[in-house]
């Protein structure tokens, strides 16, 4: 059985994801095999908040090349965009970054 800390790998810290924090939307890199219900339960367990909605997207790795040979790829990953309910508290981890 996967623990909550195995499912949520790390937060996504970008300008676009930090702007969404004001609307109680948070973005995380998650385990590629994790389902939306597992992600919802993991976020609620780790941060003690109420999750309204979870959207996920699978991102393929980019093709990268150094020199002439061989062409390689960066790692593929999965992101989850989590929206909290209006009555839920915010996630304290992101408060200092906005």
N, CA, C and O atoms as a printed pandas DataFrame, in Angstrom:
     atom_number atom_name residue_name chain_id  residue_number  x_coord  y_coord  z_coord
0              1         N          UNK        A               1    0.834   -1.185    0.000
1              2        CA          UNK        A               1    0.000    0.000    0.000
2              3         C          UNK        A               1    0.882    1.254    0.000
3              4         O          UNK        A               1    1.882    1.319    0.715
4              5         N          UNK        A               2    0.500    2.241   -0.807
5              6        CA          UNK        A               2    1.264    3.475   -0.921
6              7         C          UNK        A               2    0.872    4.437    0.193
7              8         O          UNK        A               2   -0.311    4.590    0.499
8              9         N          UNK        A               3    1.856    5.080    0.794
9             10        CA          UNK        A               3    1.551    6.098    1.794
10            11         C          UNK        A               3    1.304    7.423    1.085
11            12         O          UNK        A               3    1.581    7.559   -0.107
12            13         N          UNK        A               4    0.790    8.383    1.810
13            14        CA          UNK        A               4    0.502    9.697    1.240
14            15         C          UNK        A               4    1.781   10.369    0.759
15            16         O          UNK        A               4    1.766   11.094   -0.236
16            17         N          UNK        A               5    2.878   10.133    1.453
17            18        CA          UNK        A               5    4.149   10.750    1.081
18            19         C          UNK        A               5    4.774   10.083   -0.144
19            20         O          UNK        A               5    5.647   10.673   -0.780
20            21         N          UNK        A               6    4.346    8.868   -0.486
21            22        CA          UNK        A               6    4.791    8.229   -1.727
22            23         C          UNK        A               6    4.031    8.793   -2.921
23            24         O          UNK        A               6    4.572    8.842   -4.026
24            25         N          UNK        A               7    2.802    9.214   -2.720
25            26        CA          UNK        A               7    1.949    9.702   -3.815
26            27         C          UNK        A               7    2.320   11.135   -4.192
27            28         O          UNK        A               7    2.508   11.435   -5.371
28            29         N          UNK        A               8    2.426   12.020   -3.201
29            30        CA          UNK        A               8    2.789   13.416   -3.460
30            31         C          UNK        A               8    4.312   13.509   -3.448
31            32         O          UNK        A               8    4.936   13.339   -2.401
32            33         N          UNK        A               9    4.913   13.779   -4.608
33            34        CA          UNK        A               9    6.370   13.807   -4.701
34            35         C          UNK        A               9    6.944   15.153   -4.264
35            36         O          UNK        A               9    7.814   15.200   -3.394
36            37         N          UNK        A              10    6.463   16.253   -4.865
37            38        CA          UNK        A              10    6.940   17.588   -4.496
38            39         C          UNK        A              10    6.011   18.631   -5.111
39            40         O          UNK        A              10    5.287   18.328   -6.059
40            41         N          UNK        A              11    6.022   19.849   -4.586
41            42        CA          UNK        A              11    5.188   20.908   -5.157
42            43         C          UNK        A              11    5.824   21.479   -6.418
43            44         O          UNK        A              11    7.038   21.402   -6.606
44            45         N          UNK        A              12    4.995   22.048   -7.271
45            46        CA          UNK        A              12    5.475   22.738   -8.467
46            47         C          UNK        A              12    5.570   24.219   -8.118
47            48         O          UNK        A              12    4.568   24.841   -7.766
48            49         N          UNK        A              13    6.759   24.779   -8.213
49            50        CA          UNK        A              13    6.990   26.175   -7.867
50            51         C          UNK        A              13    7.306   26.939   -9.155
51            52         O          UNK        A              13    8.462   27.000   -9.574
52            53         N          UNK        A              14    6.290   27.514   -9.775
53            54        CA          UNK        A              14    6.447   28.341  -10.971
54            55         C          UNK        A              14    5.603   29.598  -10.791
55            56         O          UNK        A              14    4.793   29.674   -9.868
56            57         N          UNK        A              15    5.786   30.575  -11.661
57            58        CA          UNK        A              15    4.986   31.798  -11.570
58            59         C          UNK        A              15    3.504   31.492  -11.718
59            60         O          UNK        A              15    2.677   32.003  -10.963
60            61         N          UNK        A              16    3.177   30.665  -12.685
61            62        CA          UNK        A              16    1.778   30.349  -12.947
62            63         C          UNK        A              16    1.144   29.602  -11.775
63            64         O          UNK        A              16    0.004   29.888  -11.411
64            65         N          UNK        A              17    1.854   28.665  -11.189
65            66        CA          UNK        A              17    1.282   27.917  -10.069
66            67         C          UNK        A              17    1.180   28.783   -8.820
67            68         O          UNK        A              17    0.280   28.575   -8.006
68            69         N          UNK        A              18    2.083   29.754   -8.646
69            70        CA          UNK        A              18    2.024   30.634   -7.484
70            71         C          UNK        A              18    0.877   31.643   -7.590
71            72         O          UNK        A              18    0.319   32.050   -6.571
72            73         N          UNK        A              19    0.521   32.051   -8.817
73            74        CA          UNK        A              19   -0.628   32.930   -9.003
74            75         C          UNK        A              19   -1.924   32.227   -8.650
75            76         O          UNK        A              19   -2.862   32.862   -8.167
76            77         N          UNK        A              20   -1.988   30.930   -8.883
77            78        CA          UNK        A              20   -3.193   30.158   -8.602
78            79         C          UNK        A              20   -3.398   29.914   -7.113
79            80         O          UNK        A              20   -4.494   29.534   -6.702
80            81         N          UNK        A              21   -2.368   30.122   -6.295
81            82        CA          UNK        A              21   -2.474   29.901   -4.852
82            83         C          UNK        A              21   -3.523   30.826   -4.234
83            84         O          UNK        A              21   -4.190   30.451   -3.270
84            85         N          UNK        A              22   -3.670   32.030   -4.783
85            86        CA          UNK        A              22   -4.655   32.978   -4.273
86            87         C          UNK        A              22   -6.079   32.444   -4.414
87            88         O          UNK        A              22   -6.960   32.821   -3.641
88            89         N          UNK        A              23   -6.310   31.574   -5.386
89            90        CA          UNK        A              23   -7.627   30.968   -5.608
90            91         C          UNK        A              23   -7.742   29.591   -4.950
91            92         O          UNK        A              23   -8.667   28.832   -5.241
92            93         N          UNK        A              24   -6.800   29.277   -4.063
93            94        CA          UNK        A              24   -6.725   27.987   -3.373
94            95         C          UNK        A              24   -6.558   26.824   -4.357
95            96         O          UNK        A              24   -7.180   25.773   -4.202
96            97         N          UNK        A              25   -5.719   27.028   -5.358
97            98        CA          UNK        A              25   -5.343   25.980   -6.304
98            99         C          UNK        A              25   -3.853   25.718   -6.128
99           100         O          UNK        A              25   -3.040   26.643   -6.147
100          101         N          UNK        A              26   -3.511   24.454   -5.957
101          102        CA          UNK        A              26   -2.122   24.070   -5.721
102          103         C          UNK        A              26   -1.729   22.993   -6.716
103          104         O          UNK        A              26   -2.554   22.167   -7.105
104          105         N          UNK        A              27   -0.456   23.003   -7.130
105          106        CA          UNK        A              27    0.035   22.061   -8.138
106          107         C          UNK        A              27    1.154   21.229   -7.526
107          108         O          UNK        A              27    2.054   21.755   -6.870
108          109         N          UNK        A              28    1.080   19.917   -7.754
109          110        CA          UNK        A              28    2.070   18.984   -7.218
110          111         C          UNK        A              28    2.503   18.006   -8.306
111          112         O          UNK        A              28    1.718   17.648   -9.184
112          113         N          UNK        A              29    3.779   17.574   -8.233
113          114        CA          UNK        A              29    4.209   16.414   -9.000
114          115         C          UNK        A              29    3.764   15.199   -8.194
115          116         O          UNK        A              29    3.973   15.144   -6.983
116          117         N          UNK        A              30    3.153   14.230   -8.865
117          118        CA          UNK        A              30    2.640   13.058   -8.164
118          119         C          UNK        A              30    3.158   11.786   -8.823
119          120         O          UNK        A              30    3.716   11.813   -9.919
120          121         N          UNK        A              31    2.960   10.685   -8.134
121          122        CA          UNK        A              31    3.341    9.376   -8.645
122          123         C          UNK        A              31    2.559    9.100   -9.939
123          124         O          UNK        A              31    1.339    9.263   -9.949
124          125         N          UNK        A              32    3.219    8.690  -11.021
125          126        CA          UNK        A              32    2.512    8.499  -12.293
126          127         C          UNK        A              32    1.378    7.485  -12.246
127          128         O          UNK        A              32    0.478    7.546  -13.084
128          129         N          UNK        A              33    1.390    6.559  -11.301
129          130        CA          UNK        A              33    0.324    5.564  -11.223
130          131         C          UNK        A              33   -0.792    5.963  -10.262
131          132         O          UNK        A              33   -1.744    5.204  -10.082
132          133         N          UNK        A              34   -0.693    7.139   -9.641
133          134        CA          UNK        A              34   -1.682    7.562   -8.653
134          135         C          UNK        A              34   -2.985    7.987   -9.326
135          136         O          UNK        A              34   -2.974    8.607  -10.389
136          137         N          UNK        A              35   -4.100    7.649   -8.695
137          138        CA          UNK        A              35   -5.412    8.052   -9.199
138          139         C          UNK        A              35   -5.856    9.343   -8.507
139          140         O          UNK        A              35   -5.247    9.781   -7.530
140          141         N          UNK        A              36   -6.926    9.941   -9.031
141          142        CA          UNK        A              36   -7.412   11.192   -8.449
142          143         C          UNK        A              36   -7.870   11.002   -7.004
143          144         O          UNK        A              36   -7.635   11.867   -6.161
144          145         N          UNK        A              37   -8.513    9.890   -6.718
145          146        CA          UNK        A              37   -8.981    9.662   -5.344
146          147         C          UNK        A              37   -7.809    9.463   -4.390
147          148         O          UNK        A              37   -7.864    9.912   -3.245
148          149         N          UNK        A              38   -6.752    8.797   -4.844
149          150        CA          UNK        A              38   -5.564    8.633   -4.015
150          151         C          UNK        A              38   -4.881    9.978   -3.765
151          152         O          UNK        A              38   -4.414   10.242   -2.657
152          153         N          UNK        A              39   -4.823   10.826   -4.793
153          154        CA          UNK        A              39   -4.206   12.139   -4.662
154          155         C          UNK        A              39   -5.010   12.999   -3.685
155          156         O          UNK        A              39   -4.440   13.682   -2.834
156          157         N          UNK        A              40   -6.320   12.960   -3.815
157          158        CA          UNK        A              40   -7.188   13.726   -2.914
158          159         C          UNK        A              40   -6.973   13.301   -1.465
159          160         O          UNK        A              40   -6.816   14.147   -0.586
160          161         N          UNK        A              41   -6.965   12.004   -1.217
161          162        CA          UNK        A              41   -6.769   11.495    0.146
162          163         C          UNK        A              41   -5.391   11.860    0.677
163          164         O          UNK        A              41   -5.252   12.181    1.857
164          165         N          UNK        A              42   -4.370   11.815   -0.174
165          166        CA          UNK        A              42   -3.009   12.125    0.258
166          167         C          UNK        A              42   -2.869   13.594    0.643
167          168         O          UNK        A              42   -2.252   13.908    1.661
168          169         N          UNK        A              43   -3.431   14.494   -0.157
169          170        CA          UNK        A              43   -3.347   15.931    0.147
170          171         C          UNK        A              43   -4.103   16.238    1.433
171          172         O          UNK        A              43   -3.628   17.013    2.263
172          173         N          UNK        A              44   -5.268   15.640    1.600
173          174        CA          UNK        A              44   -6.050   15.867    2.819
174          175         C          UNK        A              44   -5.315   15.348    4.054
175          176         O          UNK        A              44   -5.366   15.968    5.117
176          177         N          UNK        A              45   -4.637   14.219    3.913
177          178        CA          UNK        A              45   -3.910   13.644    5.043
178          179         C          UNK        A              45   -2.663   14.449    5.400
179          180         O          UNK        A              45   -2.413   14.717    6.575
180          181         N          UNK        A              46   -1.887   14.833    4.400
181          182        CA          UNK        A              46   -0.622   15.523    4.649
182          183         C          UNK        A              46   -0.844   16.938    5.173
183          184         O          UNK        A              46   -0.221   17.339    6.156
184          185         N          UNK        A              47   -1.722   17.694    4.526
185          186        CA          UNK        A              47   -1.868   19.110    4.846
186          187         C          UNK        A              47   -3.073   19.434    5.726
187          188         O          UNK        A              47   -3.192   20.567    6.195
188          189         N          UNK        A              48   -3.965   18.484    5.964
189          190        CA          UNK        A              48   -5.121   18.716    6.823
190          191         C          UNK        A              48   -6.108   19.707    6.240
191          192         O          UNK        A              48   -6.625   20.562    6.960
192          193         N          UNK        A              49   -6.377   19.606    4.939
193          194        CA          UNK        A              49   -7.307   20.507    4.249
194          195         C          UNK        A              49   -8.421   19.693    3.612
195          196         O          UNK        A              49   -8.373   18.463    3.611
196          197         N          UNK        A              50   -9.434   20.379    3.066
197          198        CA          UNK        A              50  -10.528   19.715    2.350
198          199         C          UNK        A              50  -10.361   19.991    0.863
199          200         O          UNK        A              50  -10.295   21.147    0.445
200          201         N          UNK        A              51  -10.294   18.933    0.066
201          202        CA          UNK        A              51  -10.092   19.053   -1.375
202          203         C          UNK        A              51  -11.444   18.982   -2.077
203          204         O          UNK        A              51  -12.246   18.083   -1.826
204          205         N          UNK        A              52  -11.680   19.959   -2.968
205          206        CA          UNK        A              52  -12.913   19.982   -3.739
206          207         C          UNK        A              52  -12.757   19.210   -5.045
207          208         O          UNK        A              52  -13.631   18.425   -5.413
208          209         N          UNK        A              53  -11.637   19.434   -5.750
209          210        CA          UNK        A              53  -11.479   18.882   -7.088
210          211         C          UNK        A              53  -10.011   18.599   -7.370
211          212         O          UNK        A              53   -9.131   19.317   -6.895
212          213         N          UNK        A              54   -9.750   17.550   -8.147
213          214        CA          UNK        A              54   -8.389   17.198   -8.561
214          215         C          UNK        A              54   -8.374   17.015  -10.066
215          216         O          UNK        A              54   -9.160   16.238  -10.608
216          217         N          UNK        A              55   -7.480   17.729  -10.748
217          218        CA          UNK        A              55   -7.249   17.542  -12.177
218          219         C          UNK        A              55   -5.830   17.015  -12.337
219          220         O          UNK        A              55   -4.918   17.460  -11.640
220          221         N          UNK        A              56   -5.640   16.067  -13.253
221          222        CA          UNK        A              56   -4.303   15.521  -13.474
222          223         C          UNK        A              56   -3.932   15.637  -14.936
223          224         O          UNK        A              56   -4.794   15.708  -15.812
224          225         N          UNK        A              57   -2.627   15.656  -15.186
225          226        CA          UNK        A              57   -2.113   15.692  -16.553
226          227         C          UNK        A              57   -0.806   14.916  -16.589
227          228         O          UNK        A              57    0.039   15.065  -15.705
228          229         N          UNK        A              58   -0.644   14.092  -17.607
229          230        CA          UNK        A              58    0.608   13.353  -17.820
230          231         C          UNK        A              58    1.451   14.135  -18.807
231          232         O          UNK        A              58    0.967   14.528  -19.868
232          233         N          UNK        A              59    2.694   14.360  -18.467
233          234        CA          UNK        A              59    3.607   15.110  -19.310
234          235         C          UNK        A              59    4.702   14.169  -19.816
235          236         O          UNK        A              59    5.397   13.531  -19.025
236          237         N          UNK        A              60    4.847   14.090  -21.123
237          238        CA          UNK        A              60    5.912   13.283  -21.704
238          239         C          UNK        A              60    7.237   14.030  -21.584
239          240         O          UNK        A              60    7.275   15.260  -21.598
240          241         N          UNK        A              61    8.317   13.269  -21.467
241          242        CA          UNK        A              61    9.634   13.874  -21.396
242          243         C          UNK        A              61   10.018   14.482  -22.733
243          244         O          UNK        A              61    9.606   14.004  -23.790
244          245         N          UNK        A              62   10.812   15.542  -22.674
245          246        CA          UNK        A              62   11.248   16.215  -23.895
246          247         C          UNK        A              62   12.456   15.483  -24.481
247          248         O          UNK        A              62   13.253   14.896  -23.749
248          249         N          UNK        A              63   12.579   15.525  -25.794
249          250        CA          UNK        A              63   13.747   14.952  -26.455
250          251         C          UNK        A              63   14.886   15.942  -26.321
251          252         O          UNK        A              63   14.750   17.103  -26.704
252          253         N          UNK        A              64   15.998   15.495  -25.784
253          254        CA          UNK        A              64   17.175   16.338  -25.602
254          255         C          UNK        A              64   18.360   15.692  -26.301
255          256         O          UNK        A              64   18.431   14.469  -26.420
256          257         N          UNK        A              65   19.277   16.510  -26.755
257          258        CA          UNK        A              65   20.433   15.982  -27.453
258          259         C          UNK        A              65   21.642   16.822  -27.101
259          260         O          UNK        A              65   21.575   18.051  -27.097
260          261         N          UNK        A              66   22.743   16.162  -26.805
261          262        CA          UNK        A              66   24.008   16.841  -26.594
262          263         C          UNK        A              66   24.952   16.380  -27.679
263          264         O          UNK        A              66   25.248   15.191  -27.797
264          265         N          UNK        A              67   25.418   17.312  -28.459
265          266        CA          UNK        A              67   26.293   16.933  -29.554
266          267         C          UNK        A              67   25.508   16.244  -30.650
267          268         O          UNK        A              67   24.365   16.605  -30.933
268          269         N          UNK        A              68   26.122   15.257  -31.258
269          270        CA          UNK        A              68   25.494   14.614  -32.399
270          271         C          UNK        A              68   24.704   13.374  -32.026
271          272         O          UNK        A              68   23.604   13.159  -32.535
272          273         N          UNK        A              69   25.254   12.560  -31.143
273          274        CA          UNK        A              69   24.590   11.326  -30.734
274          275         C          UNK        A              69   24.542   11.280  -29.229
275          276         O          UNK        A              69   25.174   12.149  -28.629
276          277         N          UNK        A              70   23.911   10.429  -28.584
277          278        CA          UNK        A              70   22.606    9.926  -28.964
278          279         C          UNK        A              70   21.536   10.870  -28.445
279          280         O          UNK        A              70   21.753   11.568  -27.454
280          281         N          UNK        A              71   20.420   10.900  -29.079
281          282        CA          UNK        A              71   19.311   11.718  -28.598
282          283         C          UNK        A              71   18.689   11.000  -27.407
283          284         O          UNK        A              71   18.475    9.788  -27.455
284          285         N          UNK        A              72   18.401   11.730  -26.349
285          286        CA          UNK        A              72   17.816   11.139  -25.154
286          287         C          UNK        A              72   16.538   11.873  -24.791
287          288         O          UNK        A              72   16.117   12.796  -25.489
288          289         N          UNK        A              73   15.936   11.464  -23.712
289          290        CA          UNK        A              73   14.702   12.091  -23.254
290          291         C          UNK        A              73   14.823   12.440  -21.779
291          292         O          UNK        A              73   15.486   11.742  -21.012
292          293         N          UNK        A              74   14.172   13.528  -21.398
293          294        CA          UNK        A              74   14.038   13.812  -19.982
294          295         C          UNK        A              74   12.925   12.920  -19.439
295          296         O          UNK        A              74   12.163   12.341  -20.213
296          297         N          UNK        A              75   12.828   12.808  -18.147
297          298        CA          UNK        A              75   11.859   11.900  -17.536
298          299         C          UNK        A              75   10.426   12.400  -17.737
299          300         O          UNK        A              75   10.170   13.604  -17.704
300          301         N          UNK        A              76    9.504   11.470  -17.944
301          302        CA          UNK        A              76    8.087   11.794  -17.991
302          303         C          UNK        A              76    7.579   11.929  -16.563
303          304         O          UNK        A              76    8.151   11.348  -15.641
304          305         N          UNK        A              77    6.505   12.697  -16.375
305          306        CA          UNK        A              77    5.979   12.905  -15.036
306          307         C          UNK        A              77    4.478   13.171  -15.095
307          308         O          UNK        A              77    3.902   13.324  -16.172
308          309         N          UNK        A              78    3.865   13.222  -13.930
309          310        CA          UNK        A              78    2.442   13.491  -13.813
310          311         C          UNK        A              78    2.245   14.631  -12.825
311          312         O          UNK        A              78    2.850   14.650  -11.754
312          313         N          UNK        A              79    1.385   15.588  -13.198
313          314        CA          UNK        A              79    1.084   16.718  -12.325
314          315         C          UNK        A              79   -0.367   16.626  -11.884
315          316         O          UNK        A              79   -1.224   16.124  -12.613
316          317         N          UNK        A              80   -0.629   17.116  -10.685
317          318        CA          UNK        A              80   -1.998   17.197  -10.176
318          319         C          UNK        A              80   -2.270   18.630   -9.751
319          320         O          UNK        A              80   -1.504   19.217   -8.988
320          321         N          UNK        A              81   -3.374   19.191  -10.254
321          322        CA          UNK        A              81   -3.837   20.506   -9.847
322          323         C          UNK        A              81   -4.978   20.286   -8.856
323          324         O          UNK        A              81   -6.009   19.713   -9.208
324          325         N          UNK        A              82   -4.794   20.740   -7.625
325          326        CA          UNK        A              82   -5.734   20.477   -6.540
326          327         C          UNK        A              82   -6.430   21.779   -6.165
327          328         O          UNK        A              82   -5.773   22.781   -5.882
328          329         N          UNK        A              83   -7.764   21.763   -6.164
329          330        CA          UNK        A              83   -8.549   22.926   -5.733
330          331         C          UNK        A              83   -9.174   22.609   -4.389
331          332         O          UNK        A              83   -9.824   21.578   -4.219
332          333         N          UNK        A              84   -8.968   23.518   -3.426
333          334        CA          UNK        A              84   -9.523   23.336   -2.094
334          335         C          UNK        A              84  -10.913   23.948   -2.003
335          336         O          UNK        A              84  -11.264   24.827   -2.791
336          337         N          UNK        A              85  -11.706   23.480   -1.038
337          338        CA          UNK        A              85  -13.028   24.053   -0.825
338          339         C          UNK        A              85  -12.873   25.460   -0.246
339          340         O          UNK        A              85  -11.822   25.803    0.297
340          341         N          UNK        A              86  -13.930   26.272   -0.366
341          342        CA          UNK        A              86  -13.852   27.656    0.099
342          343         C          UNK        A              86  -13.709   27.750    1.612
343          344         O          UNK        A              86  -13.066   28.672    2.113
344          345         N          UNK        A              87  -14.301   26.806    2.350
345          346        CA          UNK        A              87  -14.216   26.866    3.805
346          347         C          UNK        A              87  -12.942   26.218    4.349
347          348         O          UNK        A              87  -12.709   26.236    5.558
348          349         N          UNK        A              88  -12.126   25.652    3.477
349          350        CA          UNK        A              88  -10.885   24.999    3.903
350          351         C          UNK        A              88   -9.811   26.034    4.184
351          352         O          UNK        A              88   -9.812   27.122    3.609
352          353         N          UNK        A              89   -8.894   25.680    5.079
353          354        CA          UNK        A              89   -7.745   26.555    5.339
354          355         C          UNK        A              89   -6.757   26.423    4.187
355          356         O          UNK        A              89   -6.841   25.485    3.394
356          357         N          UNK        A              90   -5.822   27.365    4.096
357          358        CA          UNK        A              90   -4.816   27.306    3.044
358          359         C          UNK        A              90   -3.675   26.386    3.460
359          360         O          UNK        A              90   -3.560   26.016    4.628
360          361         N          UNK        A              91   -2.839   26.023    2.503
361          362        CA          UNK        A              91   -1.679   25.194    2.794
362          363         C          UNK        A              91   -0.542   26.134    3.190
363          364         O          UNK        A              91   -0.115   26.969    2.392
364          365         N          UNK        A              92   -0.056   25.999    4.416
365          366        CA          UNK        A              92    0.932   26.928    4.976
366          367         C          UNK        A              92    2.260   26.911    4.233
367          368         O          UNK        A              92    2.972   27.915    4.214
368          369         N          UNK        A              93    2.596   25.787    3.625
369          370        CA          UNK        A              93    3.867   25.652    2.918
370          371         C          UNK        A              93    4.014   26.705    1.827
371          372         O          UNK        A              93    5.118   27.201    1.598
372          373         N          UNK        A              94    2.922   27.055    1.149
373          374        CA          UNK        A              94    2.970   27.973    0.017
374          375         C          UNK        A              94    2.843   29.438    0.418
375          376         O          UNK        A              94    3.071   30.313   -0.417
376          377         N          UNK        A              95    2.489   29.737    1.659
377          378        CA          UNK        A              95    2.200   31.120    2.051
378          379         C          UNK        A              95    3.399   32.044    1.942
379          380         O          UNK        A              95    3.228   33.199    1.551
380          381         N          UNK        A              96    4.583   31.602    2.261
381          382        CA          UNK        A              96    5.755   32.463    2.180
382          383         C          UNK        A              96    6.275   32.670    0.774
383          384         O          UNK        A              96    7.146   33.515    0.563
384          385         N          UNK        A              97    5.775   31.931   -0.185
385          386        CA          UNK        A              97    6.301   32.001   -1.542
386          387         C          UNK        A              97    5.526   32.940   -2.445
387          388         O          UNK        A              97    6.017   33.312   -3.511
388          389         N          UNK        A              98    4.340   33.326   -2.046
389          390        CA          UNK        A              98    3.490   34.149   -2.912
390          391         C          UNK        A              98    3.947   35.576   -2.907
391          392         O          UNK        A              98    3.351   36.418   -3.578
